[in-house]
Amino acid sequence: MRRFTLILILMLFSISIYSQVEDIDFIYSRDFNKILALTKLESSDLFYPKLFKRFLASDSTLTNYEVLALQIGYTDNDNYWPYQDVKMERRIWALNENKEFEKAIKTCDTLLHRNPFNILACREKNYAFENLDKADSADYYFDRFDKIVRSDFSTGDGKSYETSWFVLSPADGQWIIRLAFQKSICFMGSGEDKDKNFHDILGYKPEDDEATKKKKRNDDCINLYFNIQHAASRMYGREGIKEK
C-alpha cells in the first residue's frame, strides 16, 4: 500500500493536531500588518532574526503565535514567491515517488534555502531521511513541519472567511486535505472576504465509513477556507510586480 507507514503517521497526526491545537487571537485584517511590523523591530519579542534562530534550533518553547509571526515576517522576504515554488514542490514529490531520496533531499535543500517554511519540503525531506534510515534528521524536519502546521491551524477553524486558516503557499490547502486529512477534494474555488482578502476555498468529502457511504452522505462537500492574500499579492513573481 502506497506510503502506508507515512500515511498512518499523518492520519494520527492530523487527528491530534486538529483536535488539540490551541487557538490564538488572530484576525487577518486587524493583525497581519501589525505583526509584520513587529518582526522588523529589534526590540520586539517577535523580531524575525531572533525567532528564526530558535526555529532552526528546534526550540520546543516556540508558541503558535511566534511561528505565525515567523511566517508573516517571511512574506516580506525577497525570496517569497510561492506560486513559483509549486513546480519545485512537484519535482520533490516525484523524486521521492521514484525512490530517488538523495536527489529529493538536495532539491528540498534548494527550496528550503529560499523558503524555510515550505510545508511540502519539510515533510518530504522527513520522508526521504526516513527511507535512508537517518532518524535524527527525519525527526528534525518533521518537527519543523509540525510547528508550521500547528501554527496555521491555530489561526481559526477553516470553516468561513472570518475563521479562515492562514497558510503561506497556494498549494498548502490541497496538501492539508489530501495528505494530512487523507480526504479527497470535491471542490476548488476562490473568493474574497469583506476586506478584499483573497482565499482559496477547497471542499473535501467526509467518506468516514461504510455507514456514511450507504446514506450517500459521501456526496456532501464540506468547504474549508485558506487565507492566501499575502501569496496572491506576489502571484506574478518579481518581474510581474515590477510591470504592474
Secondary structure, 3 states (H helix, E strand, C coil): CCCHHHHHHHHHHHHHHHHHCCCCCCCHHHHHHHHHHHHCCCCCCCCHHHHHHHHHCCCCCCCHHHHHHHHHHHCCCCCCCHHHHHHHHHHHHHHHHCCCHHHHHHHHHHHHHHCCCCHHHHHHHHHHHHHCCCHHHHHHHHHHHHHHHHHHHCCCCCCCCCCCEECCCCCHHHHHHHHHCCCCEEEEEEEECCCCCEEEEEEECCCCCHHHHHCCHHHCCEEEEEECHHHHCCCCHHHHHHHC
